Amino acid sequence: MKKTDIAMIIFIASVSIVVAYVVGNAVFGGMSGNSAKVKTIEKIDATIVEPSSDIFNKSAINPAVEVQINGTDKSTTTTTTTTTTTTDTTSETQ
């Protein structure tokens, strides 16, 4: 390779870096000088709060229990059976 070829490759690489930087700042924006206020969390302590008796009581629904709907058996499959009834509406007159 000649010196001019190497110089051309370096020139093209540097121009493409500058173009990528300009496009990146146009799309994503530059650095912001504004400060931001963020919320801080409360300190976590070791005390345990008693759960609400409205939700956790003896008559509450247990989501871990399997529920059977319409008295179906566990061994039944989920396929549906369709029965079709046709009626003859034509009558013979003599």
C-alpha positions in Angstrom: 0.0 0.0 0.0 1.2 3.5 -0.8 1.4 6.3 1.8 -1.5 8.0 0.1 -3.7 4.9 0.6 -2.9 4.8 4.3 -3.5 8.5 4.6 -6.9 8.2 2.8 -7.9 5.3 5.2 -7.0 7.4 8.3 -8.8 10.4 6.8 -12.0 8.4 6.1 -11.9 6.8 9.6 -11.5 10.2 11.3 -14.3 11.8 9.3 -16.7 8.8 10.1 -15.9 9.2 13.8 -16.8 12.9 13.7 -20.0 12.2 11.8 -20.9 9.4 14.3 -20.3 11.8 17.2 -22.5 14.5 15.7 -25.3 12.2 14.8 -25.1 10.6 18.2 -25.5 14.0 19.9 -28.3 14.9 17.6 -30.3 11.7 18.3 -29.5 11.1 22.0 -28.7 14.7 23.0 -25.8 16.1 24.9 -25.0 16.0 28.5 -27.4 17.9 30.7 -26.2 20.4 33.2 -29.4 20.3 35.2 -29.5 18.6 38.6 -32.2 16.2 39.5 -33.9 15.6 42.8 -34.6 11.9 43.7 -36.6 10.4 46.4 -34.9 8.4 49.1 -36.3 5.3 50.8 -36.9 4.8 54.4 -34.6 2.8 56.5 -35.6 -0.9 56.7 -36.1 -2.1 60.2 -36.4 -5.6 61.7 -40.0 -5.2 63.1 -42.7 -7.3 61.6 -46.1 -5.8 61.1 -49.2 -8.0 61.7 -51.0 -8.5 58.4 -54.5 -7.1 57.9 -57.3 -9.4 59.2 -59.5 -8.2 56.3 -57.3 -10.2 53.9 -55.7 -12.9 56.0 -58.6 -14.6 57.9 -60.0 -18.1 58.3 -62.7 -17.6 55.7 -60.4 -16.2 53.0 -59.9 -18.0 49.7 -56.8 -20.1 49.5 -55.2 -19.7 46.0 -53.1 -22.9 46.5 -56.2 -25.1 46.6 -57.4 -26.6 43.3 -61.0 -25.6 42.5 -63.4 -27.8 40.6 -66.1 -26.0 38.6 -69.5 -27.5 38.0 -68.6 -30.7 39.8 -66.3 -31.9 37.0 -64.0 -34.8 37.6 -60.3 -34.3 37.6 -59.9 -37.1 35.0 -62.1 -35.4 32.4 -60.3 -33.8 29.5 -60.7 -30.2 28.3 -62.1 -31.2 24.9 -65.6 -30.3 24.2 -68.2 -32.6 22.6 -70.7 -31.0 20.3 -74.0 -32.7 19.5 -76.1 -31.6 16.6 -79.8 -32.2 16.4 -81.6 -31.9 13.1 -85.3 -31.8 12.7 -87.2 -32.6 9.5 -89.5 -29.7 8.7 -90.9 -31.1 5.5 -94.1 -33.1 5.6 -95.7 -35.3 3.1 -99.2 -34.6 2.0 -101.2 -37.0 -0.1 
